[in-house]
Each structure stands twice: as C-alpha cells, then as structure tokens.
Amino acid sequence: MQADSSMNAAASVPARMINEFCTINRCEVTEKDFVRRGRAVAMSEAGRKAVLKAYERRMGETVTHPLFGYAVSYRRILEVQA
C-alpha cells in the first residue's frame, strides 16, 4: 500500500512543476513540454528552449538599485554579486 502512495506522489510531480512554471514564466511551459517514460519525467527540447528564452529575457530586464537609484540589469547584478 505504501508503494502505491509513493508512485502516486511521483506521478503528481509534473503537475506541480507545470503549475510553478506557469506562475513564474507566464505559462510559457506547459504539459506538452514534458516527456514521460515510465516513472521518469524529462523536459522536451521545446520546453528547454522556452525556459532558456525566458531566462535570457529576464537577465536583460533592468531594475532600479534601491540605495543608489541607477538602473542595472539582472545579469549585471549577478556579476557584481559573484
């Protein structure tokens, strides 16, 4: 009986991932972007491209520094913090 519950939990992982991606990435990744083989789940090539496209777009966005007031991109923020 416990094996059944662990298999059900594993089967629900893609749904949780999809909901999280929809929230974060404006529904750019959907269920069709995942491939299921047995109990394993992987992201399709189209899904990976959509995630990378969203990531690159976000890295190009600028925000205003809270203390100094100048505009800086997320990419530059990561460079400065490293």
WOTA-V520850 format. One record per residue. PHI is phi in whole degrees, -180 to 180 (NA if undefined). NEAR is the number of other ideal C-beta (glycine too) atoms within 12 Angstrom. D_LAST is the distance of its C-alpha to the last C-alpha in whole Angstrom. Layout:
PHI;NEAR;D_LAST + PHI;NEAR;D_LAST
//
This chain:
NA;7;48 + -68;8;45 + -62;10;44 + -63;10;45 + -68;11;42 + -70;13;39 + -69;14;40 + -65;14;40 + -63;15;37 + -65;18;36 + -70;17;37 + -86;16;36 + -58;20;32 + -60;28;32 + -62;19;34 + -64;17;31 + -63;24;28 + -62;25;30 + -61;17;31 + -66;15;27 + -63;26;26 + -61;19;29 + -68;13;28 + -80;17;24 + -107;23;25 + 56;15;28 + 57;17;30 + -80;24;29 + -115;30;29 + -124;22;33 + -58;20;35 + -67;17;36 + -87;27;32 + -118;26;32 + -117;17;35 + -113;20;37 + -130;10;38 + 66;10;40 + -93;16;38 + -89;13;34 + -130;22;33 + -135;17;30 + -92;24;29 + -73;20;31 + -61;14;30 + -64;17;30 + -65;26;28 + -63;19;25 + -64;16;26 + -65;26;26 + -66;26;23 + -65;18;21 + -63;18;23 + -65;23;22 + -63;21;18 + -63;15;18 + -63;17;20 + -65;21;18 + -64;19;15 + -84;16;17 + -69;17;19 + -113;15;18 + -130;18;18 + -94;13;19 + -62;14;17 + -67;10;19 + -96;7;19 + -99;10;19 + 79;9;21 + -97;14;19 + -81;14;19 + -145;22;15 + -82;20;14 + -61;19;12 + -61;19;11 + -68;18;10 + -59;21;9 + -65;13;6 + -63;11;5 + -66;13;6 + -74;9;4 + -74;7;0
//
